């Protein structure tokens, strides 16, 4: 795949700290680099995954961090945990965002009010630190958008991670200074809304990601995902927009470098 273009790609959301990579992480990373994925943003969303993400960022110069607390596990998060996250984010030079945070109404582990409170606290943290906030949204679009607006999230902006909502909601989020990140589902044959978003939303507002090891793009759907597959996402966006894949790679990389301040 690398031979098709020269511009580096950035996987803006990947879980290389997941146990599924314990046996072959170095090979996974090598395949990503060979595929033209020159930088990867690893997400830690509780204490064990944050600690593992820190290890990876310290080991690999091209790995950066987003740290926060996942809404599914909101009920487990303490004030001490949040203080620890904020201290790390303020001190570690490779922490480039807060998250993934947001709301998840699909699973019922954490009550909705607990999720909302934690979501608001992490937006406030991102504003104090002046870091973008990375949003997880599952079956909770109305409440997510409302809280982003109420909490002034436009001040720092952020990323709607693995976006699966409508074009109209994407535009609302863009108006609040958020980028729209597309992953493997945009390649699925039945993924009507991600494909519409890829076609209708300007390239200047788009990012690419894998969310690996989850949501592998076609033709690897159902298998373990990995960052070397992010070119498949870029290729599908290019196909839908009827533009060269080089243009998608160049612009999404510029967008990622800007929002994460990777060139400062």
Secondary structure, DSSP 8 states (H G I E B T S, - for coil): -GGG--S-EEEEEE-TTSGGGTTTHHHHHHHHHHTTEEEEEEEE-SHHHHHHHHHHHHH-TTEEEEE---GGGGGG--HHHHHHHHHHHHH-TTEEEEEEEEEE-SS-SS-HHHHHHHHHHHHHHHHHHT-EEEEEEES-HHHHHHHHHHTTGGGT-EEETT--S-HHHHHHHHHTTEEEEE-GGGGSTT-HHHHHHHHHS-GGGEEE---TTSS--TTSTTS---GGGHHHHHHHHHHHHTS-HHHHHHHHHHHHHHHTTTT-
